[in-house]
């Protein structure tokens, strides 16, 4: 405790307490935050558009792979430098009742044809927020946990992390084996967020922040990922 949080108004707020559940944490701060985000409490996130925010790595060099049918096809981009606050869009696709470490979760894919603002996440984006527009307001729907990112472009190449929209022709970072042969259809990487609307998470938030609904909304803006960034080892960054 005692660390500082800087609000959107540039003011510093001291943290005074923390409550943890799975990969989420709620930080209590002294003072009143200038803006708040209500929590999304619906149960229909699937196929809903969302906006994701983070302060992670930028986009680096192209990641390519060579196979018998498609030489040097771009599969995505390596993680670059210049960590900065940024945003992008995506769409929730799969819900998980009990994802490892996270518990209730949602995932989104990094699609090649997802649009100009299509985004995934990278190192440093853990704890970033995802929002769904519900009626006339944006509501907090998820907190970023991790992303599929670690690959090789050749069987003996150096493992690299990247924002990947097609695993076809790429190799596993741990064993150098082909993940999946290149096909006509892309096999995109996914990122996972803790699901705020899940009953267990909603109950924990209400128990952790028993004050007024306005304070609850304020606390929601300080929901964060407890254990820091993770990379899925089965095998992006906002644009």
N, C-alpha and C positions, 0 to 999 in steps of 0.2 A: 504494500500500500504506500501511498504518499507520492506516487508518480504523477506526472502531469498529462492532461488531455487538453488539446487545443480545439476549441469550437470553431464553427464556421465564421464566427465574428472575430476570430483571432485571439479571443480571450483564453487564458489558461485556467483549467479547473483541476483541482487536486482529487485523486482517487482515494476513497476512504474505505471501501469494502468491495469484495468480489464474491460471486456465487457461480459455481461450475456445474454443468451437466454435460456428460459425454464430451464433445469437442466445442461446446459453447461456454461462454462466460458472460456474466452481466457485471459491469463495473459501476459502482455507485460513485458519484462525484459530488463535490460541494458546490452549491450554487444551482442556478437554473439555466439550462441550455437555451440558446436563442431560437432554435427551430427543432421540430420533432417530426417523427415519422410514425404513423399508426401501424400496428401489426396486421398483416394479412391473416384472416382467420377462416377463409373459405377452404374447400376441399377439392377444388377443380383446377389446380395449377397446370395439369397436363395440357400441352399444346397452347399454353398462354404465352404471349410475348413478355419479355422482361428486359430490364436494363441492369447491367452489372457494373460495379465500380471497384477499382483497386488502385494500388500504388506499387505495381510490379515492374518487371523488366520490360524493355521495348522489343521491337521486332528486329531480328538479325538477318543473317544470310539465308538464302533459300536452301531447303533440304531436298535433295534429289535422290532417286534410286534408279538403278539400271536392272532391267530384266530382259528376257528374250523378245518381248513384244513391244516394249515402250522404254526406250533408252532415255535416261536423265529426265524423267518426268518429275516436276516439282510436287512434293508431298506436303509442304508447309514451310515454316521458317524457324530457324534456330532462335533461341532466346538471345536477345542482345543486351545492351547496357541501358543507361539513362533511365533509371527508375523514376517514374512520375505518376501523379494522379491522373487517371483517365477513365473513360467509360466506353461501353459498347452494348450491343443488343444481342439477344439470343432467344431461345424458346425452350421452356421446360418440356421434357419428353417422357422420362421414366421416374416413377416414385418407388422408394424403397422403405419398407416398414422398419428394417433394422440393419442399416449399412454398417460394416465394421468401423468401430471407433465413434462414428457419427450418430448412429441410431437412425431416427426418421430422416430421410434425405430425398433430394431430387437431383436429376442429372440433366445436362444439356449437351448437345453435340456441336462441334466446330465444323460447320458445313461450308464447302467451297462456294455454293450458290446461295448462301444465306443472306446476301445483301451487302451493301457498302459498309454497314456498321456491325456486321457479324463479328463476334468476339469470343475468345476463350480466355483463360487465365494463365498466369505464370508465377515464377518465384517472386514473393513479396505481396501477392494479391490475397493470400490467406487472411481471412477475417473481413474481407471486403463484403459489401452488401449487394443483394439483388432485390429489385423492386418490381412489383406488378401494379399496373394502373387499374384501379377498381373504382368504377364510376368516374368521379371527377378528381380523385386523389391517388397519389402514389403511396403504396403500402409495402412495408418491409416483408419480403417473402422468404429470404434465405441468407445464410452467411457462408461464404466460400470456404470449402475445405481443401480440395486437391484436384489434380488433373492428370490424365494420362499424357506422358510427355517424353519418357526416356527410351531412346532407340539408338540403333546403329544404321548407317546408310549402306554399309557392306558388312559381310560376316565377321571380318577381323578389324573393322574400323573402331575408332574411339567413340564410346557412348556419348550422346549429346541429348540435351533437352530441347524441345521445341513445341511450337504451336502447329499441330498436325491435323490436316483435313483428310488425309488418306494414308492408312497404314500399309496399303498394298505395295509390296516390294521392299519394305523396310524390315530390319532385323532386331531381335530382342537384345536389349542392352546387357542382360546378365549372361546369356548363353550364345549369342551370335546366330541363333536359328531364325529362319524366315518366319515372320509373324503370320503373314498370309500372302499368297501370290497376288500380283497385281491383277485386278479384274476391271470390268467396265464400270462397275458401281463402286464409288468411294466407300472406304471404311473409316469414318472420322473418329477422332479422339473425343472423349467426353470429360466434362468437369462436374464435380459433385458439390452440392451445398447442403448444409443443415436445413431442414424444413421447419420453418417457424409455425406453420399452421397445424402441425401434428398436435394431437391432444396432450401428449406427455410434455411437449415443449411449452405449449400455452399454459398448462397448469403450473409448470416450474416457474415460468416468468411471473405469473400472477402471485405465486407464493413468495418468490424472491423480492417482488416489488409490490407490497400490499397497499401502497398509498393510492392516491387518486389516479384516475385514468390518464390525466395529463402528465403526471409524473411517470406513469408506466410508459407512455409514448416516448418520453425523454430518455428513459432507461433503455428503450429499444434501440436508440441510436448508438448506444455503447455496447450492444451485443457484439461479441468478437469471437474469433477462433482461438481456443485456449492454447493449443499445443504448437502453433506455428505452421508454416507451409509444409505440405507433404506432396510427394510425387508417387503416383501409383506405379508399382514395380512390375506390373504385367508387361509391361512392355520393357504455350500460346499466350499467348499474351494478348490482352485487349489491343485492338488495332489502332 
